[in-house]
């Protein structure tokens, strides 16, 4: 088994969730694919927002930042279709991201957005940014499988899931 997938599986044991698993995901993606910036957006479709649940550049992209889904057509498309999106050039980014200038300040001009699924729903997106032309379709299966391996962390980011998990861990179950 690849050490990247093993590192994500091992991270599930850590108490500091979802951070430990998202850090392991970030490190695995950096090692196997490459990235300058990696963010995770947790999806709250009923509220029409996504929340930044992880970032390796917290000074520029702080955890806890929100975006309205309706204000970002590319994000809305990824969430509605469940399809991966690749922007290979600066022009692709300008055409698809209202915050293109902020993206460019990171030195990035290539984007890979990968939706993460649970029960037919997109619960999060993993967003990678790098230099122009960096990402290609060959990166999709690697990032998708690593992201799905980290699924418990994405579910932990969901408020309903978090409440359910907390409730279940506080119950006294009879020993069988």
PyMOL commands that place a pseudoatom at each C-alpha (Angstrom):
pseudoatom trace, name=CA, resn=UNK, resi=1, chain=A, elem=C, hetatm=0, pos=[0.000, 0.000, 0.000]
pseudoatom trace, name=CA, resn=UNK, resi=2, chain=A, elem=C, hetatm=0, pos=[1.290, 3.432, -0.849]
pseudoatom trace, name=CA, resn=UNK, resi=3, chain=A, elem=C, hetatm=0, pos=[2.638, 5.409, 2.076]
pseudoatom trace, name=CA, resn=UNK, resi=4, chain=A, elem=C, hetatm=0, pos=[0.392, 8.367, 1.140]
pseudoatom trace, name=CA, resn=UNK, resi=5, chain=A, elem=C, hetatm=0, pos=[-2.803, 6.368, 1.627]
pseudoatom trace, name=CA, resn=UNK, resi=6, chain=A, elem=C, hetatm=0, pos=[-1.327, 4.758, 4.735]
pseudoatom trace, name=CA, resn=UNK, resi=7, chain=A, elem=C, hetatm=0, pos=[-0.563, 8.203, 6.209]
pseudoatom trace, name=CA, resn=UNK, resi=8, chain=A, elem=C, hetatm=0, pos=[-4.190, 9.265, 5.701]
pseudoatom trace, name=CA, resn=UNK, resi=9, chain=A, elem=C, hetatm=0, pos=[-5.440, 6.031, 7.306]
pseudoatom trace, name=CA, resn=UNK, resi=10, chain=A, elem=C, hetatm=0, pos=[-3.046, 6.505, 10.239]
pseudoatom trace, name=CA, resn=UNK, resi=11, chain=A, elem=C, hetatm=0, pos=[-4.219, 10.106, 10.682]
pseudoatom trace, name=CA, resn=UNK, resi=12, chain=A, elem=C, hetatm=0, pos=[-7.746, 8.853, 11.394]
pseudoatom trace, name=CA, resn=UNK, resi=13, chain=A, elem=C, hetatm=0, pos=[-6.485, 7.697, 14.803]
pseudoatom trace, name=CA, resn=UNK, resi=14, chain=A, elem=C, hetatm=0, pos=[-5.554, 11.226, 15.914]
pseudoatom trace, name=CA, resn=UNK, resi=15, chain=A, elem=C, hetatm=0, pos=[-7.747, 13.118, 18.356]
pseudoatom trace, name=CA, resn=UNK, resi=16, chain=A, elem=C, hetatm=0, pos=[-7.382, 16.499, 16.616]
pseudoatom trace, name=CA, resn=UNK, resi=17, chain=A, elem=C, hetatm=0, pos=[-9.891, 15.851, 13.832]
pseudoatom trace, name=CA, resn=UNK, resi=18, chain=A, elem=C, hetatm=0, pos=[-10.527, 16.885, 11.170]
pseudoatom trace, name=CA, resn=UNK, resi=19, chain=A, elem=C, hetatm=0, pos=[-7.172, 18.737, 11.166]
pseudoatom trace, name=CA, resn=UNK, resi=20, chain=A, elem=C, hetatm=0, pos=[-4.925, 15.668, 11.421]
pseudoatom trace, name=CA, resn=UNK, resi=21, chain=A, elem=C, hetatm=0, pos=[-6.556, 13.928, 8.473]
pseudoatom trace, name=CA, resn=UNK, resi=22, chain=A, elem=C, hetatm=0, pos=[-6.681, 17.081, 6.342]
pseudoatom trace, name=CA, resn=UNK, resi=23, chain=A, elem=C, hetatm=0, pos=[-2.972, 17.712, 7.018]
pseudoatom trace, name=CA, resn=UNK, resi=24, chain=A, elem=C, hetatm=0, pos=[-2.218, 14.127, 5.991]
pseudoatom trace, name=CA, resn=UNK, resi=25, chain=A, elem=C, hetatm=0, pos=[-4.285, 14.618, 2.830]
pseudoatom trace, name=CA, resn=UNK, resi=26, chain=A, elem=C, hetatm=0, pos=[-2.386, 17.822, 2.046]
pseudoatom trace, name=CA, resn=UNK, resi=27, chain=A, elem=C, hetatm=0, pos=[0.984, 16.114, 2.536]
pseudoatom trace, name=CA, resn=UNK, resi=28, chain=A, elem=C, hetatm=0, pos=[-0.062, 13.125, 0.419]
pseudoatom trace, name=CA, resn=UNK, resi=29, chain=A, elem=C, hetatm=0, pos=[-1.282, 15.305, -2.437]
pseudoatom trace, name=CA, resn=UNK, resi=30, chain=A, elem=C, hetatm=0, pos=[1.860, 17.429, -2.282]
pseudoatom trace, name=CA, resn=UNK, resi=31, chain=A, elem=C, hetatm=0, pos=[4.040, 14.306, -2.455]
pseudoatom trace, name=CA, resn=UNK, resi=32, chain=A, elem=C, hetatm=0, pos=[2.145, 12.500, -5.232]
pseudoatom trace, name=CA, resn=UNK, resi=33, chain=A, elem=C, hetatm=0, pos=[0.776, 15.329, -7.370]
pseudoatom trace, name=CA, resn=UNK, resi=34, chain=A, elem=C, hetatm=0, pos=[2.172, 18.673, -6.211]
pseudoatom trace, name=CA, resn=UNK, resi=35, chain=A, elem=C, hetatm=0, pos=[0.524, 21.870, -5.073]
pseudoatom trace, name=CA, resn=UNK, resi=36, chain=A, elem=C, hetatm=0, pos=[1.375, 25.390, -4.075]
pseudoatom trace, name=CA, resn=UNK, resi=37, chain=A, elem=C, hetatm=0, pos=[-1.972, 26.029, -2.401]
pseudoatom trace, name=CA, resn=UNK, resi=38, chain=A, elem=C, hetatm=0, pos=[-4.476, 23.483, -1.128]
pseudoatom trace, name=CA, resn=UNK, resi=39, chain=A, elem=C, hetatm=0, pos=[-7.837, 24.392, 0.355]
pseudoatom trace, name=CA, resn=UNK, resi=40, chain=A, elem=C, hetatm=0, pos=[-10.838, 22.329, 1.388]
pseudoatom trace, name=CA, resn=UNK, resi=41, chain=A, elem=C, hetatm=0, pos=[-14.301, 23.834, 1.121]
pseudoatom trace, name=CA, resn=UNK, resi=42, chain=A, elem=C, hetatm=0, pos=[-17.113, 22.216, 3.109]
pseudoatom trace, name=CA, resn=UNK, resi=43, chain=A, elem=C, hetatm=0, pos=[-20.474, 22.481, 1.353]
pseudoatom trace, name=CA, resn=UNK, resi=44, chain=A, elem=C, hetatm=0, pos=[-23.642, 23.728, 3.101]
pseudoatom trace, name=CA, resn=UNK, resi=45, chain=A, elem=C, hetatm=0, pos=[-26.166, 23.613, 0.229]
pseudoatom trace, name=CA, resn=UNK, resi=46, chain=A, elem=C, hetatm=0, pos=[-29.175, 24.588, 2.351]
pseudoatom trace, name=CA, resn=UNK, resi=47, chain=A, elem=C, hetatm=0, pos=[-27.407, 27.828, 3.301]
pseudoatom trace, name=CA, resn=UNK, resi=48, chain=A, elem=C, hetatm=0, pos=[-25.966, 28.406, -0.221]
pseudoatom trace, name=CA, resn=UNK, resi=49, chain=A, elem=C, hetatm=0, pos=[-22.431, 28.649, 1.208]
pseudoatom trace, name=CA, resn=UNK, resi=50, chain=A, elem=C, hetatm=0, pos=[-19.134, 26.828, 1.410]
pseudoatom trace, name=CA, resn=UNK, resi=51, chain=A, elem=C, hetatm=0, pos=[-16.738, 27.221, 4.310]
pseudoatom trace, name=CA, resn=UNK, resi=52, chain=A, elem=C, hetatm=0, pos=[-12.960, 26.930, 4.114]
pseudoatom trace, name=CA, resn=UNK, resi=53, chain=A, elem=C, hetatm=0, pos=[-12.189, 24.022, 6.433]
pseudoatom trace, name=CA, resn=UNK, resi=54, chain=A, elem=C, hetatm=0, pos=[-8.495, 23.695, 5.595]
pseudoatom trace, name=CA, resn=UNK, resi=55, chain=A, elem=C, hetatm=0, pos=[-5.779, 25.772, 3.980]
pseudoatom trace, name=CA, resn=UNK, resi=56, chain=A, elem=C, hetatm=0, pos=[-2.031, 25.387, 3.786]
pseudoatom trace, name=CA, resn=UNK, resi=57, chain=A, elem=C, hetatm=0, pos=[-1.802, 29.202, 3.384]
pseudoatom trace, name=CA, resn=UNK, resi=58, chain=A, elem=C, hetatm=0, pos=[-3.870, 30.413, 6.310]
pseudoatom trace, name=CA, resn=UNK, resi=59, chain=A, elem=C, hetatm=0, pos=[-2.552, 33.984, 6.130]
pseudoatom trace, name=CA, resn=UNK, resi=60, chain=A, elem=C, hetatm=0, pos=[-4.064, 34.460, 2.652]
pseudoatom trace, name=CA, resn=UNK, resi=61, chain=A, elem=C, hetatm=0, pos=[-6.818, 31.860, 2.820]
pseudoatom trace, name=CA, resn=UNK, resi=62, chain=A, elem=C, hetatm=0, pos=[-7.873, 31.580, 6.482]
pseudoatom trace, name=CA, resn=UNK, resi=63, chain=A, elem=C, hetatm=0, pos=[-9.844, 28.644, 7.815]
pseudoatom trace, name=CA, resn=UNK, resi=64, chain=A, elem=C, hetatm=0, pos=[-13.444, 29.622, 8.462]
pseudoatom trace, name=CA, resn=UNK, resi=65, chain=A, elem=C, hetatm=0, pos=[-13.839, 31.886, 5.435]
pseudoatom trace, name=CA, resn=UNK, resi=66, chain=A, elem=C, hetatm=0, pos=[-17.203, 31.614, 3.662]
pseudoatom trace, name=CA, resn=UNK, resi=67, chain=A, elem=C, hetatm=0, pos=[-18.237, 32.000, 0.015]
pseudoatom trace, name=CA, resn=UNK, resi=68, chain=A, elem=C, hetatm=0, pos=[-21.748, 32.142, -1.371]
pseudoatom trace, name=CA, resn=UNK, resi=69, chain=A, elem=C, hetatm=0, pos=[-22.235, 29.326, -3.854]
pseudoatom trace, name=CA, resn=UNK, resi=70, chain=A, elem=C, hetatm=0, pos=[-24.505, 31.511, -5.994]
pseudoatom trace, name=CA, resn=UNK, resi=71, chain=A, elem=C, hetatm=0, pos=[-21.734, 34.148, -6.307]
pseudoatom trace, name=CA, resn=UNK, resi=72, chain=A, elem=C, hetatm=0, pos=[-19.198, 31.737, -7.805]
pseudoatom trace, name=CA, resn=UNK, resi=73, chain=A, elem=C, hetatm=0, pos=[-20.433, 30.177, -11.060]
pseudoatom trace, name=CA, resn=UNK, resi=74, chain=A, elem=C, hetatm=0, pos=[-17.520, 27.724, -11.410]
pseudoatom trace, name=CA, resn=UNK, resi=75, chain=A, elem=C, hetatm=0, pos=[-17.979, 26.419, -7.874]
pseudoatom trace, name=CA, resn=UNK, resi=76, chain=A, elem=C, hetatm=0, pos=[-21.727, 26.132, -8.412]
pseudoatom trace, name=CA, resn=UNK, resi=77, chain=A, elem=C, hetatm=0, pos=[-21.085, 24.110, -11.575]
pseudoatom trace, name=CA, resn=UNK, resi=78, chain=A, elem=C, hetatm=0, pos=[-18.695, 21.718, -9.802]
pseudoatom trace, name=CA, resn=UNK, resi=79, chain=A, elem=C, hetatm=0, pos=[-21.218, 21.219, -6.996]
pseudoatom trace, name=CA, resn=UNK, resi=80, chain=A, elem=C, hetatm=0, pos=[-24.200, 20.733, -9.331]
pseudoatom trace, name=CA, resn=UNK, resi=81, chain=A, elem=C, hetatm=0, pos=[-22.515, 18.405, -11.814]
pseudoatom trace, name=CA, resn=UNK, resi=82, chain=A, elem=C, hetatm=0, pos=[-20.051, 16.658, -9.496]
pseudoatom trace, name=CA, resn=UNK, resi=83, chain=A, elem=C, hetatm=0, pos=[-17.467, 17.018, -12.253]
pseudoatom trace, name=CA, resn=UNK, resi=84, chain=A, elem=C, hetatm=0, pos=[-13.822, 17.865, -11.665]
pseudoatom trace, name=CA, resn=UNK, resi=85, chain=A, elem=C, hetatm=0, pos=[-12.693, 21.209, -13.074]
pseudoatom trace, name=CA, resn=UNK, resi=86, chain=A, elem=C, hetatm=0, pos=[-9.230, 22.109, -14.343]
pseudoatom trace, name=CA, resn=UNK, resi=87, chain=A, elem=C, hetatm=0, pos=[-8.139, 25.666, -15.150]
pseudoatom trace, name=CA, resn=UNK, resi=88, chain=A, elem=C, hetatm=0, pos=[-4.814, 25.405, -16.937]
pseudoatom trace, name=CA, resn=UNK, resi=89, chain=A, elem=C, hetatm=0, pos=[-4.046, 29.061, -17.635]
pseudoatom trace, name=CA, resn=UNK, resi=90, chain=A, elem=C, hetatm=0, pos=[-4.410, 32.588, -16.242]
pseudoatom trace, name=CA, resn=UNK, resi=91, chain=A, elem=C, hetatm=0, pos=[-7.134, 33.179, -18.827]
pseudoatom trace, name=CA, resn=UNK, resi=92, chain=A, elem=C, hetatm=0, pos=[-9.064, 30.132, -17.562]
pseudoatom trace, name=CA, resn=UNK, resi=93, chain=A, elem=C, hetatm=0, pos=[-8.834, 31.485, -14.012]
pseudoatom trace, name=CA, resn=UNK, resi=94, chain=A, elem=C, hetatm=0, pos=[-9.942, 34.999, -15.000]
pseudoatom trace, name=CA, resn=UNK, resi=95, chain=A, elem=C, hetatm=0, pos=[-12.923, 33.520, -16.861]
pseudoatom trace, name=CA, resn=UNK, resi=96, chain=A, elem=C, hetatm=0, pos=[-14.010, 31.298, -13.955]
pseudoatom trace, name=CA, resn=UNK, resi=97, chain=A, elem=C, hetatm=0, pos=[-13.023, 32.866, -10.631]
pseudoatom trace, name=CA, resn=UNK, resi=98, chain=A, elem=C, hetatm=0, pos=[-14.169, 36.266, -9.339]
pseudoatom trace, name=CA, resn=UNK, resi=99, chain=A, elem=C, hetatm=0, pos=[-11.135, 36.310, -7.020]
pseudoatom trace, name=CA, resn=UNK, resi=100, chain=A, elem=C, hetatm=0, pos=[-8.640, 35.714, -9.849]
pseudoatom trace, name=CA, resn=UNK, resi=101, chain=A, elem=C, hetatm=0, pos=[-6.332, 38.543, -8.765]
pseudoatom trace, name=CA, resn=UNK, resi=102, chain=A, elem=C, hetatm=0, pos=[-6.080, 37.097, -5.247]
pseudoatom trace, name=CA, resn=UNK, resi=103, chain=A, elem=C, hetatm=0, pos=[-5.235, 33.699, -6.756]
pseudoatom trace, name=CA, resn=UNK, resi=104, chain=A, elem=C, hetatm=0, pos=[-2.475, 35.257, -8.845]
pseudoatom trace, name=CA, resn=UNK, resi=105, chain=A, elem=C, hetatm=0, pos=[-0.830, 36.802, -5.759]
pseudoatom trace, name=CA, resn=UNK, resi=106, chain=A, elem=C, hetatm=0, pos=[0.012, 33.239, -4.654]
pseudoatom trace, name=CA, resn=UNK, resi=107, chain=A, elem=C, hetatm=0, pos=[2.043, 32.723, -7.834]
pseudoatom trace, name=CA, resn=UNK, resi=108, chain=A, elem=C, hetatm=0, pos=[-0.549, 30.233, -9.053]
pseudoatom trace, name=CA, resn=UNK, resi=109, chain=A, elem=C, hetatm=0, pos=[-2.199, 30.137, -12.452]
pseudoatom trace, name=CA, resn=UNK, resi=110, chain=A, elem=C, hetatm=0, pos=[-3.496, 26.577, -12.626]
pseudoatom trace, name=CA, resn=UNK, resi=111, chain=A, elem=C, hetatm=0, pos=[-6.390, 25.102, -10.605]
pseudoatom trace, name=CA, resn=UNK, resi=112, chain=A, elem=C, hetatm=0, pos=[-7.783, 21.631, -9.967]
pseudoatom trace, name=CA, resn=UNK, resi=113, chain=A, elem=C, hetatm=0, pos=[-11.163, 21.424, -8.146]
pseudoatom trace, name=CA, resn=UNK, resi=114, chain=A, elem=C, hetatm=0, pos=[-12.148, 17.913, -7.050]
pseudoatom trace, name=CA, resn=UNK, resi=115, chain=A, elem=C, hetatm=0, pos=[-15.561, 17.235, -5.468]
pseudoatom trace, name=CA, resn=UNK, resi=116, chain=A, elem=C, hetatm=0, pos=[-15.766, 14.766, -2.563]
pseudoatom trace, name=CA, resn=UNK, resi=117, chain=A, elem=C, hetatm=0, pos=[-18.888, 12.596, -2.361]
pseudoatom trace, name=CA, resn=UNK, resi=118, chain=A, elem=C, hetatm=0, pos=[-20.925, 10.927, 0.353]
pseudoatom trace, name=CA, resn=UNK, resi=119, chain=A, elem=C, hetatm=0, pos=[-24.292, 9.291, -0.405]
pseudoatom trace, name=CA, resn=UNK, resi=120, chain=A, elem=C, hetatm=0, pos=[-24.570, 10.901, -3.842]
pseudoatom trace, name=CA, resn=UNK, resi=121, chain=A, elem=C, hetatm=0, pos=[-23.953, 14.388, -2.431]
pseudoatom trace, name=CA, resn=UNK, resi=122, chain=A, elem=C, hetatm=0, pos=[-20.910, 16.624, -2.790]
pseudoatom trace, name=CA, resn=UNK, resi=123, chain=A, elem=C, hetatm=0, pos=[-19.884, 17.304, 0.815]
pseudoatom trace, name=CA, resn=UNK, resi=124, chain=A, elem=C, hetatm=0, pos=[-16.650, 19.164, 0.067]
pseudoatom trace, name=CA, resn=UNK, resi=125, chain=A, elem=C, hetatm=0, pos=[-14.218, 20.171, -2.622]
pseudoatom trace, name=CA, resn=UNK, resi=126, chain=A, elem=C, hetatm=0, pos=[-10.452, 19.791, -2.577]
pseudoatom trace, name=CA, resn=UNK, resi=127, chain=A, elem=C, hetatm=0, pos=[-8.907, 22.698, -4.443]
pseudoatom trace, name=CA, resn=UNK, resi=128, chain=A, elem=C, hetatm=0, pos=[-5.320, 22.638, -5.673]
pseudoatom trace, name=CA, resn=UNK, resi=129, chain=A, elem=C, hetatm=0, pos=[-3.428, 25.546, -7.189]
pseudoatom trace, name=CA, resn=UNK, resi=130, chain=A, elem=C, hetatm=0, pos=[-0.032, 25.557, -8.876]
pseudoatom trace, name=CA, resn=UNK, resi=131, chain=A, elem=C, hetatm=0, pos=[1.911, 27.154, -11.724]
pseudoatom trace, name=CA, resn=UNK, resi=132, chain=A, elem=C, hetatm=0, pos=[0.472, 27.600, -15.213]
pseudoatom trace, name=CA, resn=UNK, resi=133, chain=A, elem=C, hetatm=0, pos=[-0.332, 24.384, -17.053]
pseudoatom trace, name=CA, resn=UNK, resi=134, chain=A, elem=C, hetatm=0, pos=[0.582, 22.189, -14.089]
pseudoatom trace, name=CA, resn=UNK, resi=135, chain=A, elem=C, hetatm=0, pos=[-2.608, 20.143, -13.673]
pseudoatom trace, name=CA, resn=UNK, resi=136, chain=A, elem=C, hetatm=0, pos=[-3.830, 17.575, -16.171]
pseudoatom trace, name=CA, resn=UNK, resi=137, chain=A, elem=C, hetatm=0, pos=[-6.520, 14.868, -16.288]
pseudoatom trace, name=CA, resn=UNK, resi=138, chain=A, elem=C, hetatm=0, pos=[-3.905, 12.331, -15.139]
pseudoatom trace, name=CA, resn=UNK, resi=139, chain=A, elem=C, hetatm=0, pos=[-3.967, 13.952, -11.677]
pseudoatom trace, name=CA, resn=UNK, resi=140, chain=A, elem=C, hetatm=0, pos=[-7.712, 13.458, -11.190]
pseudoatom trace, name=CA, resn=UNK, resi=141, chain=A, elem=C, hetatm=0, pos=[-7.794, 9.775, -10.114]
pseudoatom trace, name=CA, resn=UNK, resi=142, chain=A, elem=C, hetatm=0, pos=[-4.939, 10.294, -7.650]
pseudoatom trace, name=CA, resn=UNK, resi=143, chain=A, elem=C, hetatm=0, pos=[-6.500, 13.344, -5.988]
pseudoatom trace, name=CA, resn=UNK, resi=144, chain=A, elem=C, hetatm=0, pos=[-9.992, 11.840, -6.039]
pseudoatom trace, name=CA, resn=UNK, resi=145, chain=A, elem=C, hetatm=0, pos=[-8.890, 8.599, -4.370]
pseudoatom trace, name=CA, resn=UNK, resi=146, chain=A, elem=C, hetatm=0, pos=[-6.803, 10.429, -1.736]
pseudoatom trace, name=CA, resn=UNK, resi=147, chain=A, elem=C, hetatm=0, pos=[-9.695, 12.787, -1.001]
pseudoatom trace, name=CA, resn=UNK, resi=148, chain=A, elem=C, hetatm=0, pos=[-12.181, 9.928, -0.669]
pseudoatom trace, name=CA, resn=UNK, resi=149, chain=A, elem=C, hetatm=0, pos=[-9.730, 8.158, 1.669]
pseudoatom trace, name=CA, resn=UNK, resi=150, chain=A, elem=C, hetatm=0, pos=[-9.964, 11.258, 3.882]
pseudoatom trace, name=CA, resn=UNK, resi=151, chain=A, elem=C, hetatm=0, pos=[-13.798, 11.206, 3.852]
pseudoatom trace, name=CA, resn=UNK, resi=152, chain=A, elem=C, hetatm=0, pos=[-14.226, 10.974, 7.656]
pseudoatom trace, name=CA, resn=UNK, resi=153, chain=A, elem=C, hetatm=0, pos=[-12.545, 14.374, 7.982]
pseudoatom trace, name=CA, resn=UNK, resi=154, chain=A, elem=C, hetatm=0, pos=[-14.983, 15.936, 5.520]
pseudoatom trace, name=CA, resn=UNK, resi=155, chain=A, elem=C, hetatm=0, pos=[-17.928, 14.449, 7.388]
pseudoatom trace, name=CA, resn=UNK, resi=156, chain=A, elem=C, hetatm=0, pos=[-16.517, 15.773, 10.655]
pseudoatom trace, name=CA, resn=UNK, resi=157, chain=A, elem=C, hetatm=0, pos=[-16.628, 19.262, 9.124]
pseudoatom trace, name=CA, resn=UNK, resi=158, chain=A, elem=C, hetatm=0, pos=[-20.367, 18.941, 8.536]
pseudoatom trace, name=CA, resn=UNK, resi=159, chain=A, elem=C, hetatm=0, pos=[-22.279, 20.410, 11.520]
pseudoatom trace, name=CA, resn=UNK, resi=160, chain=A, elem=C, hetatm=0, pos=[-25.005, 17.742, 11.551]
pseudoatom trace, name=CA, resn=UNK, resi=161, chain=A, elem=C, hetatm=0, pos=[-22.410, 14.990, 11.317]
pseudoatom trace, name=CA, resn=UNK, resi=162, chain=A, elem=C, hetatm=0, pos=[-20.334, 16.590, 14.076]
pseudoatom trace, name=CA, resn=UNK, resi=163, chain=A, elem=C, hetatm=0, pos=[-23.360, 16.778, 16.406]
pseudoatom trace, name=CA, resn=UNK, resi=164, chain=A, elem=C, hetatm=0, pos=[-24.238, 13.157, 15.692]
pseudoatom trace, name=CA, resn=UNK, resi=165, chain=A, elem=C, hetatm=0, pos=[-20.657, 12.029, 16.323]
pseudoatom trace, name=CA, resn=UNK, resi=166, chain=A, elem=C, hetatm=0, pos=[-20.469, 13.947, 19.591]
pseudoatom trace, name=CA, resn=UNK, resi=167, chain=A, elem=C, hetatm=0, pos=[-23.806, 12.535, 20.724]
pseudoatom trace, name=CA, resn=UNK, resi=168, chain=A, elem=C, hetatm=0, pos=[-22.784, 8.982, 19.864]
pseudoatom trace, name=CA, resn=UNK, resi=169, chain=A, elem=C, hetatm=0, pos=[-19.471, 9.249, 21.731]
pseudoatom trace, name=CA, resn=UNK, resi=170, chain=A, elem=C, hetatm=0, pos=[-21.240, 10.437, 24.892]
pseudoatom trace, name=CA, resn=UNK, resi=171, chain=A, elem=C, hetatm=0, pos=[-23.672, 7.514, 25.084]
pseudoatom trace, name=CA, resn=UNK, resi=172, chain=A, elem=C, hetatm=0, pos=[-23.256, 4.669, 27.527]
pseudoatom trace, name=CA, resn=UNK, resi=173, chain=A, elem=C, hetatm=0, pos=[-23.687, 1.502, 25.584]
pseudoatom trace, name=CA, resn=UNK, resi=174, chain=A, elem=C, hetatm=0, pos=[-24.296, -1.803, 27.329]
pseudoatom trace, name=CA, resn=UNK, resi=175, chain=A, elem=C, hetatm=0, pos=[-21.406, -4.215, 26.980]
pseudoatom trace, name=CA, resn=UNK, resi=176, chain=A, elem=C, hetatm=0, pos=[-22.350, -7.137, 24.825]
for i in range(1, 176): cmd.bond("trace and resi %d" % i, "trace and resi %d" % (i + 1))
show_as sticks, trace
zoom trace
